[in-house]
Amino acid sequence: MTQREETNPVSSIPVLGAIFEGLSQAFDALLSIGADMTPEVRATAKKVVISAIIVTQIAAQAAQMASASVRRNK
C-alpha cells in the first residue's frame, strides 16, 4: 500500500478507489503534456494550436450564420 492510498479514505472503497485513481492518473497525464518539449518547440506548438482554434471558431460561426440565413429564407 502506498502513502497515497493510506491517506485517501476513498481508496478503501474498491470501485470508487479505482475510479478516483484512474481519474488522478489521467489528470496527471494531462498536466504533463508538452513537458518533453523544448521551449522553442512549445512556443511554436502554442502558435499552431491557437491559430487552429481561431480558424475552427470562425468556420463554426460562418456555418451557423449560413444555416440561420437558410432558415430565414424558407
C-alpha contacts under 8 A as a table, 3 or more apart, distances in Angstrom:
res1	aa1	res2	aa2	distance
1	M	5	E	6.23
1	M	6	E	6.83
2	T	5	E	5.30
2	T	6	E	6.40
3	Q	6	E	5.15
3	Q	7	T	6.43
4	R	7	T	5.54
4	R	8	N	6.20
5	E	8	N	5.22
5	E	9	P	7.66
5	E	11	S	5.80
5	E	12	S	7.76
6	E	9	P	7.43
6	E	11	S	7.95
8	N	11	S	5.68
8	N	12	S	7.62
9	P	12	S	5.63
9	P	13	I	7.75
10	V	13	I	5.64
10	V	16	L	6.40
10	V	17	G	5.27
10	V	20	F	7.79
11	S	14	P	6.54
11	S	16	L	6.83
11	S	17	G	3.79
11	S	18	A	7.09
11	S	20	F	7.79
11	S	21	E	7.81
12	S	17	G	6.41
13	I	16	L	5.59
13	I	17	G	5.44
14	P	17	G	5.20
14	P	18	A	6.21
15	V	18	A	5.26
15	V	19	I	6.28
16	L	19	I	5.01
16	L	20	F	6.05
17	G	20	F	5.27
17	G	21	E	5.98
18	A	21	E	5.08
18	A	22	G	6.09
19	I	22	G	5.19
19	I	23	L	6.22
20	F	23	L	4.99
20	F	24	S	6.01
21	E	24	S	5.00
21	E	25	Q	6.21
22	G	25	Q	5.13
22	G	26	A	6.17
23	L	26	A	5.04
23	L	27	F	6.08
24	S	27	F	5.12
24	S	28	D	6.15
25	Q	28	D	5.05
25	Q	29	A	6.16
26	A	29	A	5.05
26	A	30	L	6.28
27	F	30	L	5.09
27	F	31	L	6.28
28	D	31	L	5.13
28	D	32	S	6.38
29	A	32	S	5.24
29	A	33	I	6.58
30	L	33	I	5.48
32	S	35	A	5.36
33	I	36	D	7.73
34	G	37	M	5.30
34	G	42	R	6.91
37	M	40	E	8.00
37	M	41	V	6.02
37	M	42	R	5.89
38	T	41	V	5.28
38	T	42	R	6.12
39	P	42	R	5.00
39	P	43	A	6.12
40	E	43	A	5.20
40	E	44	T	6.36
41	V	44	T	5.14
41	V	45	A	6.08
42	R	45	A	5.01
42	R	46	K	6.14
43	A	46	K	5.13
43	A	47	K	6.45
44	T	47	K	5.22
44	T	48	V	6.36
45	A	48	V	5.09
45	A	49	V	6.08
46	K	49	V	5.16
46	K	50	I	6.00
47	K	50	I	5.25
47	K	51	S	6.07
48	V	51	S	5.15
48	V	52	A	6.13
49	V	52	A	5.07
49	V	53	I	6.18
50	I	53	I	5.13
50	I	54	I	6.23
51	S	54	I	5.18
51	S	55	V	6.20
52	A	55	V	5.20
52	A	56	T	6.07
53	I	56	T	5.11
53	I	57	Q	6.17
54	I	57	Q	5.16
54	I	58	I	6.22
55	V	58	I	5.11
55	V	59	A	6.15
56	T	59	A	5.13
56	T	60	A	6.12
57	Q	60	A	5.08
57	Q	61	Q	6.10
58	I	61	Q	5.13
58	I	62	A	6.13
59	A	62	A	5.08
59	A	63	A	6.14
60	A	63	A	5.13
60	A	64	Q	6.14
61	Q	64	Q	5.06
61	Q	65	M	6.17
62	A	65	M	5.11
62	A	66	A	6.10
63	A	66	A	5.07
63	A	67	S	6.08
64	Q	67	S	5.10
64	Q	68	A	6.19
65	M	68	A	5.08
65	M	69	S	6.11
66	A	69	S	5.03
66	A	70	V	6.28
67	S	70	V	5.20
67	S	71	R	6.34
68	A	71	R	5.14
68	A	72	R	6.25
69	S	72	R	5.19
69	S	73	N	6.34
70	V	73	N	5.25
70	V	74	K	6.64
71	R	74	K	5.54
